[in-house]
Amino acid sequence: MSVSHTSRGLALAVILALAATGGVVLAQGDDAASGTAPMAAADASGSYEVGGIEVDVTGKTAEAARMAGWRLAQRKGWTMLSQRLGGSGAGLSDGALDGMVSGIVVENEQIGPNRYVAKLGVLFSRARAGSILGVAGLGQRSSPMLVVPLQYSGGVGQVFERRSDWLDAWTRFRSGNSSVDYVRPAGTGPDSLLVNLGQIGRPGRLWWRTILDQYGAIDILVPTVRLYRQWPGGPVIGVFEARHGPDNRMIARFTLRVSNNDGLPALLDAGVKRLDEAYQGALKDGRLMTDAGLSYTPPDAELPADDSALDEAAAAAAAAAATTDPGSTAVTTSVISVQFDTPGASAVSSAEAALRGIPGVRTALTSSLALGGVSVMRVGFDGDPAGLVAALEARGWQVQGSGTTLRIRRPLLPPPSVGTSDNSTG
């Protein structure tokens, strides 16, 4: 019996600790009584969000009052969502809502021994709610847009060079109700090298197209904020700009203000929402058009030029060899396209060096670079491509393909052997 009282006291302590936080998203499966920490919804962009739901309920315990408040928020949220999407607003059973709700957003809450007062948001699964309401699961959305959040603070601009409050605000933003398909980089790995303050000022379409291919997007959005502090600890003014495309065209501009630095997260969250509204408006009236220079160009259209250049170089090398040694037999030089993994810049140089070290390889140049993906190398080889395949396999490479198109990989190390032990008891 004492264990039960201890567990209940621990659960109440966890609930009271959570009451001090705002804007927390809890997955529907989380159980406050178990002491599990809140977790962000796995895919908020795939959910309908209904916010600003006020509840004021009582219960036998603080935990019971909170769960009753969440139940009430689900019912109110479903009615609001149904009316918003043109439905009748008819209610559903709690069991049906439990299977449809993907998360509860705690905007603000106050917990007492027997009372729960809160302002909540509810995330409904877009696929399940859409099927019941008879609307399309994803609705009409824009093409994928790469978000490059630019912040100026203290006169210094930054994107992914270091963590910023502006980047955190875009991470918190749930885009499920937006008609703009945002592609938001995590800001880790090569992000700080590919997308930085200097890149925003470069209008060159070729390199922008290369970057967009890395993230699966077709256009660029540059939401910008300039933070001005009146004095230390005093008011903070944020000047927000919605910019678009490699030419950094202005779509909207507005100013928000908070009384002190403690309100900065709320200021930035409000700015993100208004910028999203500006981008949605630009999409609706046709101002969010993709630049023709960013359109995808099939790689096959560029290969003949590269092949001819390599063929000419290989032919010239073969002719020079024949001139140096008149008695030698002419050898046909093949131009081979080799695909290889490039998790980083060092993988490019090491792969080129490995290919150049094979006898018969005259040229090995990377013609298509994709850091973090698969790059393409054009190899000039004296002899039949089958000879290059044999040489690669002899050096430990795994080779797929045939003819003049090959795919090479380094073999994976075998998993360590684990000895068995007899843990059976008599």
C-alpha positions as CSV (number, residue, x, y, z in Angstrom):
1,M,0.0,0.0,0.0
2,S,2.9,2.3,0.7
3,V,4.2,1.8,-2.8
4,S,0.9,2.9,-4.2
5,H,1.0,6.2,-2.2
6,T,4.6,6.8,-3.3
7,S,3.8,6.3,-7.0
8,R,0.8,8.6,-6.7
9,G,3.0,11.3,-5.0
10,L,5.6,11.0,-7.7
11,A,3.0,11.3,-10.4
12,L,1.6,14.5,-8.8
13,A,5.1,16.0,-8.5
14,V,5.6,15.4,-12.3
15,I,2.2,17.0,-13.1
16,L,3.1,20.1,-10.9
17,A,6.5,20.4,-12.6
18,L,4.8,20.3,-16.0
19,A,2.4,23.0,-14.9
20,A,5.2,25.5,-15.0
21,T,5.8,25.0,-18.7
22,G,3.9,26.3,-21.7
23,G,3.5,25.2,-25.2
24,V,4.4,21.5,-24.4
25,V,3.2,18.9,-26.9
26,L,2.3,15.5,-25.4
27,A,1.7,12.5,-27.5
28,Q,-1.6,10.9,-27.0
29,G,0.0,7.7,-25.6
30,D,1.9,9.5,-22.8
31,D,0.7,8.8,-19.3
32,A,1.4,11.4,-16.7
33,A,0.8,8.9,-14.0
34,S,3.7,6.8,-15.1
35,G,6.1,9.8,-14.8
36,T,7.0,9.7,-18.5
37,A,8.5,12.9,-19.8
38,P,6.5,14.8,-22.4
39,M,7.5,14.2,-25.9
40,A,6.9,16.2,-29.1
41,A,4.4,14.9,-31.6
42,A,6.2,12.8,-34.2
43,D,4.7,14.4,-37.2
44,A,2.9,17.7,-36.4
45,S,2.9,18.6,-40.1
46,G,0.5,15.7,-40.7
47,S,-2.1,16.9,-38.3
48,Y,-4.9,19.4,-38.0
49,E,-4.3,21.7,-35.1
50,V,-7.0,23.4,-33.1
51,G,-5.8,25.8,-30.5
52,G,-7.0,28.2,-27.8
53,I,-9.4,25.7,-26.2
54,E,-10.2,26.8,-22.6
55,V,-11.2,24.2,-20.0
56,D,-12.1,24.4,-16.3
57,V,-12.9,21.1,-14.7
58,T,-12.7,19.5,-11.3
59,G,-11.9,15.9,-10.2
60,K,-11.3,13.7,-7.2
61,T,-7.5,14.2,-7.7
62,A,-5.3,16.5,-9.7
63,E,-4.5,13.7,-12.1
64,A,-8.2,12.9,-12.7
65,A,-9.0,16.6,-13.2
66,R,-6.3,16.9,-15.8
67,M,-7.4,13.9,-17.7
68,A,-11.0,15.2,-17.6
69,G,-9.8,18.5,-19.0
70,W,-8.0,16.8,-21.9
71,R,-11.1,14.8,-22.7
72,L,-13.2,18.0,-22.8
73,A,-10.6,19.7,-25.0
74,Q,-10.8,16.8,-27.4
75,R,-14.6,17.1,-27.7
76,K,-14.5,20.9,-28.1
77,G,-11.6,20.7,-30.6
78,W,-13.4,18.2,-32.7
79,T,-16.5,20.4,-32.9
80,M,-14.4,23.4,-33.9
81,L,-12.5,21.4,-36.5
82,S,-15.6,20.0,-38.0
83,Q,-17.2,23.4,-38.3
84,R,-14.0,24.9,-39.8
85,L,-13.9,22.2,-42.5
86,G,-17.6,22.5,-43.4
87,G,-19.0,19.7,-41.2
88,S,-22.0,19.7,-39.0
89,G,-20.0,19.8,-35.8
90,A,-21.5,16.6,-34.5
91,G,-19.6,15.0,-31.7
92,L,-17.8,11.6,-31.6
93,S,-17.3,9.2,-28.8
94,D,-14.3,9.5,-26.5
95,G,-13.0,6.2,-27.9
96,A,-13.1,7.4,-31.5
97,L,-11.4,10.7,-30.5
98,D,-8.6,8.8,-28.7
99,G,-7.8,7.0,-31.9
100,M,-7.8,10.3,-33.9
101,V,-5.9,12.7,-31.6
102,S,-2.2,12.6,-32.1
103,G,-1.2,15.1,-29.4
104,I,-2.3,17.6,-26.8
105,V,-0.6,21.1,-26.8
106,V,-0.4,22.6,-23.4
107,E,-0.5,26.4,-24.0
108,N,-1.0,27.2,-20.4
109,E,-2.3,25.3,-17.4
110,Q,-2.9,25.6,-13.7
111,I,-3.3,22.5,-11.6
112,G,-4.8,22.3,-8.1
113,P,-5.6,19.4,-5.8
114,N,-9.0,19.0,-7.3
115,R,-9.2,21.5,-10.2
116,Y,-7.6,21.9,-13.6
117,V,-7.7,25.2,-15.5
118,A,-5.9,25.4,-18.9
119,K,-5.7,26.6,-22.4
120,L,-5.0,23.7,-24.7
121,G,-4.6,22.8,-28.3
122,V,-5.4,19.5,-29.9
123,L,-3.7,17.8,-32.9
124,F,-6.0,15.6,-35.0
125,S,-4.6,13.0,-37.4
126,R,-5.1,14.6,-40.9
127,A,-5.8,11.2,-42.6
128,R,-8.3,10.0,-40.0
129,A,-10.1,13.3,-39.5
130,G,-10.2,13.9,-43.2
131,S,-11.7,10.6,-44.0
132,I,-14.5,11.2,-41.4
133,L,-15.2,14.7,-42.5
134,G,-15.0,13.9,-46.2
135,V,-12.1,16.2,-47.1
136,A,-8.8,15.5,-48.7
137,G,-6.2,14.1,-46.4
138,L,-3.5,16.7,-47.2
139,G,-5.5,19.4,-49.0
140,Q,-4.0,21.7,-51.5
141,R,-0.4,22.6,-50.6
142,S,2.5,24.3,-52.3
143,S,5.6,22.7,-53.7
144,P,8.3,21.9,-51.2
145,M,9.9,25.2,-50.0
146,L,13.3,25.2,-48.3
147,V,13.2,27.5,-45.2
148,V,16.3,29.5,-44.4
149,P,15.6,31.4,-41.1
150,L,17.8,34.4,-41.0
151,Q,18.3,36.3,-37.7
152,Y,20.1,39.7,-37.1
153,S,20.9,40.4,-33.5
154,G,23.4,42.9,-32.4
155,G,24.2,43.7,-36.0
156,V,25.3,40.1,-36.7
157,G,23.5,37.9,-39.1
158,Q,23.3,34.1,-38.9
159,V,21.4,31.2,-40.2
160,F,22.7,27.7,-39.2
161,E,26.2,28.9,-38.1
162,R,25.1,28.5,-34.5
163,R,21.9,27.8,-32.6
164,S,19.5,30.8,-32.5
165,D,16.2,31.8,-30.9
166,W,14.8,32.3,-34.4
167,L,15.8,28.8,-35.5
168,D,14.1,27.4,-32.3
169,A,10.9,29.3,-33.1
170,W,10.7,27.7,-36.5
171,T,11.4,24.3,-35.0
172,R,8.4,24.8,-32.6
173,F,6.1,25.9,-35.4
174,R,3.6,23.3,-36.4
175,S,2.7,23.7,-40.1
176,G,-0.2,21.2,-40.3
177,N,-2.7,23.9,-41.0
178,S,-0.5,25.8,-43.5
179,S,-0.9,25.5,-47.3
180,V,2.9,26.0,-47.6
181,D,5.0,22.8,-47.6
182,Y,8.0,23.8,-45.5
183,V,11.2,21.9,-45.7
184,R,13.1,22.8,-42.5
185,P,16.7,21.7,-42.1
186,A,17.8,20.6,-38.7
187,G,20.8,22.9,-38.7
188,T,23.3,20.0,-38.1
189,G,25.8,18.3,-40.3
190,P,26.5,20.1,-43.6
191,D,23.6,22.6,-43.1
192,S,25.9,25.3,-41.8
193,L,28.2,25.0,-44.8
194,L,25.6,24.7,-47.5
195,V,23.1,27.3,-46.3
196,N,24.6,30.2,-44.5
197,L,24.5,34.0,-44.5
198,G,26.8,34.3,-47.5
199,Q,24.7,31.9,-49.6
200,I,21.6,34.1,-49.1
201,G,23.4,36.9,-50.9
202,R,24.3,34.8,-53.9
203,P,21.7,34.9,-56.6
204,G,23.4,32.2,-58.8
205,R,20.7,29.7,-59.7
206,L,23.1,26.8,-60.4
207,W,24.4,26.4,-56.9
208,W,21.0,27.1,-55.4
209,R,19.6,24.3,-57.5
210,T,22.3,22.0,-56.2
211,I,21.4,22.9,-52.6
212,L,17.7,22.4,-53.2
213,D,18.4,19.0,-54.7
214,Q,20.0,18.0,-51.4
215,Y,16.9,18.8,-49.4
216,G,14.2,17.7,-51.8
217,A,12.9,21.3,-52.3
218,I,12.2,23.4,-55.4
219,D,12.2,26.9,-54.0
220,I,13.6,29.1,-51.2
221,L,11.9,31.0,-48.4
222,V,14.0,33.4,-46.3
223,P,12.0,34.5,-43.2
224,T,14.1,37.2,-41.6
225,V,14.0,38.9,-38.2
226,R,16.0,41.9,-37.0
227,L,16.1,42.2,-33.2
228,Y,16.7,45.5,-31.5
229,R,17.1,45.9,-27.7
230,Q,16.3,49.4,-26.3
231,W,18.6,48.8,-23.3
232,P,19.8,45.8,-21.3
233,G,16.7,44.1,-19.8
234,G,14.4,46.5,-21.6
235,P,12.0,46.2,-24.5
236,V,12.8,44.0,-27.5
237,I,11.6,45.1,-31.0
238,G,11.5,42.5,-33.8
239,V,11.3,43.6,-37.5
240,F,10.1,40.6,-39.5
241,E,10.4,40.2,-43.3
242,A,9.0,37.5,-45.5
243,R,11.4,37.0,-48.4
244,H,11.4,34.6,-51.2
245,G,13.6,33.2,-53.9
246,P,17.3,33.5,-54.8
247,D,16.8,37.2,-55.4
248,N,15.5,37.7,-51.9
249,R,12.3,39.4,-53.0
250,M,10.2,41.1,-50.2
251,I,6.7,39.7,-49.7
252,A,5.7,41.3,-46.3
253,R,7.2,43.3,-43.5
254,F,5.9,44.1,-40.0
255,T,7.1,44.9,-36.5
256,L,6.3,43.4,-33.1
257,R,7.4,44.4,-29.6
258,V,7.7,42.9,-26.1
259,S,8.5,44.6,-22.9
260,N,11.6,42.6,-21.9
261,N,13.7,39.7,-23.0
262,D,11.6,37.1,-21.2
263,G,8.9,37.6,-23.8
264,L,11.3,36.9,-26.7
265,P,10.1,33.3,-27.4
266,A,6.5,34.6,-27.5
267,L,7.5,37.4,-29.8
268,L,9.3,35.1,-32.3
269,D,6.4,32.5,-32.2
270,A,4.0,35.3,-33.1
271,G,6.3,36.4,-35.9
272,V,6.5,32.9,-37.3
273,K,2.7,32.6,-37.5
274,R,2.3,36.0,-39.2
275,L,5.0,35.2,-41.7
276,D,3.3,31.9,-42.4
277,E,0.1,33.9,-43.1
278,A,2.0,36.2,-45.4
279,Y,3.5,33.2,-47.4
280,Q,0.0,31.6,-47.6
281,G,-1.4,34.8,-48.9
282,A,1.4,35.1,-51.5
283,L,0.7,31.5,-52.6
284,K,-3.0,32.2,-53.0
285,D,-2.5,35.3,-55.1
286,G,0.3,33.9,-57.3
287,R,3.3,35.8,-55.9
288,L,5.0,32.6,-54.6
289,M,6.0,31.5,-58.1
290,T,9.1,29.4,-58.6
291,D,12.0,31.0,-60.5
292,A,12.5,29.3,-63.9
293,G,16.3,29.1,-63.1
294,L,15.6,26.8,-60.2
295,S,13.7,24.2,-62.3
296,Y,15.2,20.7,-62.4
297,T,17.5,19.9,-65.3
298,P,17.8,16.2,-66.2
299,P,21.4,15.1,-65.8
300,D,21.3,13.3,-69.1
301,A,21.2,16.6,-70.9
302,E,24.6,17.5,-69.5
303,L,26.3,14.1,-69.9
304,P,27.2,14.3,-73.6
305,A,29.2,17.4,-73.2
306,D,31.1,15.9,-70.2
307,D,31.6,12.6,-72.1
308,S,32.9,14.4,-75.2
309,A,35.4,16.3,-73.1
310,L,36.6,13.2,-71.4
311,D,36.7,11.3,-74.6
312,E,38.8,13.9,-76.2
313,A,41.2,13.9,-73.2
314,A,41.4,10.1,-73.3
315,A,42.0,10.1,-77.0
316,A,44.7,12.7,-76.7
317,A,46.4,10.7,-73.9
318,A,46.2,7.5,-76.0
319,A,47.7,9.4,-79.0
320,A,50.5,10.7,-76.9
321,A,51.3,7.3,-75.6
322,A,51.3,5.9,-79.2
323,T,53.7,8.7,-80.3
324,T,56.0,8.1,-77.4
325,D,56.2,4.3,-78.2
326,P,55.6,3.7,-81.9
327,G,55.9,0.0,-81.5
328,S,53.1,-0.2,-78.9
329,T,49.7,-1.6,-79.7
330,A,46.8,0.9,-79.7
331,V,44.6,0.5,-76.6
332,T,40.9,1.7,-76.6
333,T,40.2,4.1,-73.8
334,S,36.7,3.7,-72.2
335,V,34.9,6.5,-70.5
336,I,33.0,5.0,-67.5
337,S,30.5,6.6,-65.2
338,V,31.1,5.4,-61.6
339,Q,28.6,6.2,-58.8
340,F,29.9,6.2,-55.3
341,D,28.8,7.3,-51.8
342,T,30.0,10.6,-50.5
343,P,29.0,11.1,-46.8
344,G,31.5,14.0,-46.6
345,A,34.1,16.0,-48.6
346,S,36.9,13.6,-47.6
347,A,35.1,10.7,-49.3
348,V,35.3,12.5,-52.7
349,S,39.1,12.9,-52.6
350,S,39.7,9.4,-51.2
351,A,37.5,7.7,-53.9
352,E,39.2,9.7,-56.7
353,A,42.7,8.7,-55.3
354,A,41.6,5.1,-55.1
355,L,40.5,5.0,-58.7
356,R,43.6,6.9,-60.0
357,G,45.7,4.2,-58.2
358,I,44.4,1.4,-60.4
359,P,46.6,0.6,-63.4
360,G,45.0,1.7,-66.7
361,V,43.0,4.6,-65.2
362,R,44.0,7.9,-66.9
363,T,41.4,10.3,-65.5
364,A,39.1,10.2,-62.5
365,L,37.1,13.3,-62.0
366,T,33.9,13.9,-60.0
367,S,31.3,15.3,-62.5
368,S,28.3,15.4,-60.1
369,L,28.8,16.1,-56.4
370,A,26.2,15.2,-53.8
371,L,27.5,15.5,-50.3
372,G,25.6,13.2,-48.0
373,G,24.3,11.2,-51.0
374,V,25.6,9.5,-54.2
375,S,28.1,11.3,-56.5
376,V,29.1,10.5,-60.0
377,M,32.7,10.2,-61.2
378,R,33.8,10.0,-64.9
379,V,36.7,7.6,-65.3
380,G,38.9,7.3,-68.4
381,F,40.2,3.6,-68.4
382,D,42.6,2.0,-70.9
383,G,40.8,-1.2,-71.8
384,D,37.4,-2.9,-71.5
385,P,35.2,-1.8,-68.6
386,A,35.2,-5.4,-67.4
387,G,38.9,-4.9,-66.6
388,L,38.1,-2.0,-64.3
389,V,35.4,-4.1,-62.6
390,A,37.9,-6.8,-61.9
391,A,40.5,-4.4,-60.6
392,L,38.0,-2.8,-58.2
393,E,36.8,-6.1,-56.9
394,A,40.4,-7.2,-56.3
395,R,40.8,-4.1,-54.1
396,G,37.8,-4.9,-52.0
397,W,35.1,-2.8,-53.6
398,Q,31.6,-4.0,-54.1
399,V,30.7,-3.4,-57.8
400,Q,27.2,-3.3,-59.3
401,G,26.2,-2.6,-62.9
402,S,27.8,-3.4,-66.2
403,G,29.1,-1.6,-69.3
404,T,30.0,2.0,-68.8
405,T,27.8,2.6,-65.7
406,L,29.0,1.2,-62.4
407,R,28.0,1.6,-58.8
408,I,30.8,1.0,-56.2
409,R,30.6,0.6,-52.4
410,R,33.0,-0.2,-49.7
411,P,32.0,-3.5,-48.0
412,L,30.4,-3.2,-44.6
413,L,32.3,-4.6,-41.7
414,P,30.7,-7.9,-40.4
415,P,28.9,-7.6,-37.0
416,P,31.0,-8.7,-34.0
417,S,30.4,-12.2,-33.0
418,V,28.6,-12.6,-29.7
419,G,29.4,-15.6,-27.6
420,T,26.5,-17.6,-26.2
421,S,26.1,-18.3,-22.5
422,D,24.0,-20.7,-20.7
423,N,21.9,-18.7,-18.2
424,S,19.4,-21.5,-17.5
425,T,18.8,-22.4,-14.0
426,G,18.5,-25.8,-12.6
